[in-house]
Amino acid sequence: MAAKTLGERIMAVPSGRPRSLRSIRRELEKIDRQIVLLLAARVRTALDAIALRSQEGETVTNSAQEDQVLARARAWAAEVGLSPGLVESVLRSTIEEGKRRFSLAPAQSRGIRRLNADPSARPPKLSQPAFSEAEEPVAAAR
């Protein structure tokens, strides 16, 4: 058996009984929420860094720092088996969002709410199910 990559070990799903499409979608929903919350935290923290640089008379953009962040993220992506380009694209967009928010909003209200990052503590409230019950696997398949 081939050794698992770091990404496979990190994202490993416990084996055992077969999982239903519904349970997989619920898991994806939790992961998506975590991604959104982490992106919001990243932008919020970057705004703090930009504000400090601005107070010290530095420019909003620090190209050398951005290059280091993106290179580090590309290496982490490769380590876990993700496309370095995908990860760089997401982070680059997140960096640009921080700069955009800083330039548009007053210091008192940059518009990112602090939310609970633990999806099990406060599940998202959905107005309707994200998927149909009819998509559940047939009971006979068990």
C-alpha positions as CSV (number, residue, x, y, z in Angstrom):
1,M,0.0,0.0,0.0
2,A,1.4,3.4,-0.9
3,A,2.0,5.9,1.8
4,K,-0.7,8.5,2.2
5,T,0.1,12.1,1.4
6,L,-0.1,14.7,4.2
7,G,-3.4,15.9,2.6
8,E,-4.9,12.4,2.7
9,R,-4.0,12.1,6.4
10,I,-5.4,15.5,7.2
11,M,-8.6,15.0,5.3
12,A,-9.0,11.4,6.2
13,V,-12.6,10.2,6.7
14,P,-13.2,7.6,9.3
15,S,-13.9,4.2,7.7
16,G,-16.7,2.1,8.8
17,R,-20.3,2.1,7.6
18,P,-21.0,3.6,4.1
19,R,-21.8,7.3,4.2
20,S,-24.9,8.6,2.5
21,L,-24.9,11.5,0.1
22,R,-26.8,13.5,2.7
23,S,-24.2,13.0,5.4
24,I,-21.4,14.0,2.9
25,R,-23.3,17.1,1.9
26,R,-23.7,18.0,5.6
27,E,-20.0,17.6,6.1
28,L,-19.3,19.7,3.0
29,E,-21.6,22.4,4.4
30,K,-19.7,22.5,7.7
31,I,-16.4,22.7,5.8
32,D,-17.7,25.5,3.6
33,R,-18.7,27.4,6.7
34,Q,-15.3,27.0,8.2
35,I,-13.7,28.2,5.0
36,V,-15.9,31.3,4.9
37,L,-15.2,32.0,8.6
38,L,-11.4,31.6,8.1
39,L,-11.5,33.9,5.1
40,A,-13.3,36.5,7.1
41,A,-10.8,36.1,10.0
42,R,-8.0,36.4,7.5
43,V,-9.4,39.6,6.0
44,R,-10.1,41.1,9.4
45,T,-6.6,40.4,10.6
46,A,-5.1,41.8,7.4
47,L,-7.1,45.0,8.0
48,D,-5.4,45.3,11.4
49,A,-1.9,44.9,9.7
50,I,-2.8,47.4,7.0
51,A,-4.1,49.9,9.6
52,L,-0.8,49.6,11.6
53,R,1.3,50.0,8.4
54,S,-0.8,53.0,7.5
55,Q,-0.3,54.6,10.9
56,E,3.4,54.1,10.6
57,G,3.4,55.9,7.2
58,E,3.9,52.8,5.2
59,T,1.9,51.9,2.0
60,V,-1.2,49.7,2.1
61,T,0.6,47.2,-0.2
62,N,3.7,45.4,0.9
63,S,4.7,43.4,-2.1
64,A,7.6,41.6,-0.5
65,Q,5.3,40.4,2.4
66,E,2.6,39.3,-0.1
67,D,5.2,37.4,-2.1
68,Q,6.3,35.6,1.1
69,V,2.7,34.8,2.1
70,L,1.9,33.4,-1.4
71,A,5.1,31.4,-1.6
72,R,4.5,29.8,1.8
73,A,0.8,29.0,0.9
74,R,1.9,27.4,-2.4
75,A,4.3,25.2,-0.5
76,W,1.6,24.2,2.0
77,A,-0.8,23.5,-0.8
78,A,1.8,21.2,-2.5
79,E,2.4,19.5,0.8
80,V,-1.2,18.5,1.2
81,G,-1.8,17.6,-2.5
82,L,-3.7,20.7,-3.5
83,S,-3.0,22.8,-6.6
84,P,-0.6,25.6,-5.5
85,G,-2.2,27.8,-8.2
86,L,-5.7,27.3,-6.6
87,V,-4.4,28.2,-3.2
88,E,-2.5,31.2,-4.5
89,S,-5.6,32.4,-6.3
90,V,-7.8,32.2,-3.2
91,L,-5.2,33.9,-1.0
92,R,-4.4,36.6,-3.6
93,S,-8.2,37.4,-3.8
94,T,-8.4,37.5,0.0
95,I,-5.4,39.9,0.1
96,E,-7.0,42.1,-2.5
97,E,-10.3,42.1,-0.6
98,G,-8.5,43.3,2.5
99,K,-6.9,46.2,0.6
100,R,-10.2,47.1,-1.1
101,R,-12.0,47.1,2.2
102,F,-9.3,49.3,3.8
103,S,-9.5,51.9,1.1
104,L,-13.3,52.0,1.0
105,A,-14.4,51.9,4.6
106,P,-13.8,54.2,7.6
107,A,-11.6,52.7,10.3
108,Q,-14.5,52.2,12.6
109,S,-16.6,50.0,10.4
110,R,-14.9,47.7,7.9
111,G,-17.8,45.4,7.7
112,I,-16.6,42.0,8.8
113,R,-18.5,40.4,11.7
114,R,-17.0,38.1,14.1
115,L,-18.7,34.7,13.9
116,N,-18.4,31.5,15.8
117,A,-15.7,29.5,13.9
118,D,-17.0,26.2,15.4
119,P,-19.8,25.0,13.1
120,S,-20.9,22.4,15.6
121,A,-21.5,25.1,18.3
122,R,-23.9,27.2,16.2
123,P,-25.0,25.5,12.9
124,P,-25.9,27.8,10.0
125,K,-29.5,28.7,9.8
126,L,-30.8,27.8,6.3
127,S,-34.1,28.9,5.0
128,Q,-34.5,25.6,3.1
129,P,-32.5,22.4,2.9
130,A,-29.5,22.5,0.7
131,F,-30.4,19.2,-0.9
132,S,-33.5,17.1,-1.4
133,E,-34.4,14.1,0.8
134,A,-35.0,12.2,-2.4
135,E,-31.2,12.2,-3.0
136,E,-30.7,9.9,0.0
137,P,-29.4,6.5,-1.0
138,V,-31.9,3.7,-1.4
139,A,-32.3,1.8,1.9
140,A,-31.8,-1.6,0.1
141,A,-28.3,-0.6,-0.6
142,R,-27.3,-0.9,3.0
